[in-house]
Amino acid sequence: MPLSRAPDSVLQEQRKKDEHIHHKKRRHSGTNHLSHQNLGKKEETSASVNNMNDSPKRANFSALTSQSNGLNRHASPLVNSKPGTTRKLIIKNFKEKPKLPDNYQHETWLKLKEAVEAIHTSHSIKASLEELYQAVENLCSHKVSTALYDELKLVCECHVRSNIHQFLGDCVDSEQFLKHMNVCWQDHCRQMIMIRSIFLFLDRTYVLQNSAVASIWDMGLELFRLHIISNNTVQTRTIDGLLMLIERERNGEAIDRQLLKNLLRMLSDLQIYQSSFEKKFLEKTDCLYAAEGQRLMQERDVPEYLSHVDKRLHEENERLLHYLDQTTRKPLISRVEYQLLAQHLSSILQKGVEQLLEMNKISILTLMYQLLGRVKDGLKEMCFTFAIYLKKKGKLIVTNPEGDIEKDKDMVQQLLDFKDQTENIINTCFAKNEKFVNATKESFEYFINQRQNKPAELIAKYVDSKLRAGNKEATEEELERLLDKIMVLFRFIHGKDVFEAFYKKDLAKRLLVGKSASVDAEKSMLSKLKQECGGGFTSKLEGMFKDMELSKDIMLAFKQHMTSVQAPGNIEMTVNILTMGHWPTYIPMDVHIPVEMVKFQEIFKKFYLGKHSGRKLQWQSTLGHCVLKASFAEGKKELQVSLFQTLCLLMFNDGSDFSFEEIKQATAIEESELRRTLQSLACGKARVLAKMPKGKDVDTRDIFRFNDDFKHKLCRIKINQIQMKETPEENTSTTERVFHDRQYQVDAAIVRIMKTRKTLSHTLLISELYNQLKFPVKPSDLKKRIESLIDRDYMERDKDVANQYHYVA
């Protein structure tokens, strides 16, 4: 409504009245007060708008014109002709609410109905969409929304009813039927979208205000569900057609995935996907894969079968991605996994695990781990089967019932290779699964200790072969990594004292004969053993290194001392002082050494005891070694030989040939040791002596002659490798020494336990001993030690209870 200007005096008077009215209404019915202040021009315009009591929805309506279906709103601009003046504008409601013409509702509905029918029949709409939208807004604003909604629903229902007839005939096949259904559904959706866009105002006002009334889109879905898809014939043919298409795709045929996607989405939108389709689909899936699993497990080997299962799972995931509803994912995949994997779990493991591990099939093992991880207890059963294989394969490597020496030589290397292979499989295929890691540790510990003591001995010898001089197989870094791997095997051994005994024996040889490849590598191995077993385990080994370092200092002082003493003969002598408790026990062997060497020994003994009184020196000849200068026809050579070899060779300065008995009598070397010594000189690679008759073995009747025709490309030739070889007697004595040490440890453990407990039954005592002892021992051996302690009065049997012992203080 247009606004006119008023004089300033009238405005001021009116302003006071309005403020009074405004204050009064604010207390009773409330007012809306709008003010606007322009600070730049110092002008103020305010407007007071009173709420209309009789119409809560709209404050103002403009008059409806007969020429238009919509509302025309007019707003007059505020005119301020005099700048700097303050004006007040009064905006009032209509005195009477505007009314629709009598025939407006009927004519407007006919126009809207005509538009809806044009949409249903795919004809053009005569009126503009804006005009139709405005018409709906006008009708809704004048409280005819309910009638408008009912009329619209009736028209849509009639149209949907008319579409059912095209689906009730039997003249089309299943796929053609689905295509007709898809066209009908797509047309229905497009039509409802158009209709909703025209009746949007109705949807956003009337429908929102009435929770019991469905939206126009939901109304369309309900009509389609009620009159088309709920028909038994139509629904059955639709579902069967969909299942038929999926079955064809599973059999390898190409199908129209878009058609499937549209129709399955239709079922989902109509909220009948699960009730009408999913249940039947899952039943079909169960039947298909149950039969397929049974057939393929008979026809194919495990790698092919697992590849097929993986392919099937991939295909089902593709179906979920392209057309199946995501709610089907869990039940579908779980059914495939159950029928193809869980039902055949034991067969897959029995037929596949050992074969795949033997062939080191990394990719198939990875696939097996991933697939069995999908089913209940799959990985648990796989881990159990994996452990059985490890124990079986490891036992074959460790045990040697035939006593094959060559097999024992390769045992440690085979164990290391087997451990590397197992670790690679666990890291690559089994994702470093902790259960598989623990199963590997338990399995290795089990089979390595199936053969008592021997694995520990062979591991010690393997370490010796790698730390010995002349080992050109590895760089320092590779040797360090190899020692780390050996320590892994060492951890599994129960009889670590056996390892210590043989390691100490071999270490002594390496240090005394000068055959150690690297002092750093030796000390690195020592630190690893100390870290693993503690300082008590390595204290003697560390003492051996200290002895060697002290010996160097003593020899420096001795050489300085020799400058003031006349040396016997043209020889040099180096002595290593060994602390008896640190080094292996050597049986003293009195041999006939040259006079010059005897004099040298006396000079050193006098020098050493002069500095260290109260000590006793015992000469050990078994590990002595020398460098001899020899003249052959080819020229002069230097021979690096053992002390025993030296004694034999020096005899040939006084003669050309000697019999075995003559050499034995002249040197006083024990017979078996002399055989080994002469064999190394006359039957080895460097034959400085000639044996008659020829042969590999030495007999007491053999004659030995100096080989003047000896030739060799090197100037210094090492012939003393014989010292590094272990004799059967040496092996036996080392093993027996370990058993004796064990007896002392068992005795000490029994006494400690009985001293603490005072009285104990036999069963509990045995149990306590097994907890304390760090090496394997038989119950019968423990019983013998208990009887020994009873005989020596450390403990006694109970007079009344024979199975009970008392400690004797």
Buried (B, 14 or more C-beta within 10 A) or exposed (E): EEBEEEEEEEBEEEBEEBEEEEEEBEEEEEBEEEEEEEEEEEBBBBBBBBEBEEEEEEBBBEEBEEEEBBBEEEEEEEEBEEEEEBBBBEBEBBEEEBEBEEEBBEEBBEBBBBBBBBBBEEEEBEBEEEBBBBBBBBBBBBEBBEEBBEBBBEBBBEBBEEBBEBBEEEEBEBBEBBBEBBEBBEEBBEBBEBBBBBBBBBBEBBBEEEEEBBBBBEBBBBBBBBBBBEBEEBBEBBBBBBBBBBBEBBEEEEBBBEBBBBBBBBBBBBEBBBEBBBEEBBEBBBEBBBEBBEEBBEEEEBBEBBBBBBEBBEBBBEBBEEBBBEEBBEBBBBBBBBBBBBBBBEBBBEBBBBBBBEEEBEEBBBBBBBBBBBBEEBBEBBBBBBBBBBBEBBBEBBBBEEEEEEBBEBBBEBBBEBBEEBBEBBEBBBEEBEBBBEBBBEBBBBBBBEBBBBBBBBBBBBBBBBBBBEBEEBEEEEBBEBBEBBBBBBEBBBBBBBBBBBBBBBBBBBBBBEBBBEEEBBEBBBEBBBEEBEEEBBEBBBBBBEBBEBBEEBBEEBEEBBEEEEBBEEEEBEBBBBEEEBBBEBEEBEBEBBEBBEBBBEBBEEBBEEEEEEEEEEBBBBBBBBBBEBEBEEEEBBBBBBBBBBBBBBBBEEEEEBBBEBBBEBBEBBEEBBBBBBBBBBBBEBBBBBBEEEEEEBEEEBEBBBBBEBEBEEEEBBBBBBBBEBEEEBBEBBBEBBEEBBBEBBBEBBBEBBEEBEEBBBEBBBEBBEEEBEBBBEEEBBEEBBEBBBEEEBBEBEEEEEEBBBBEE
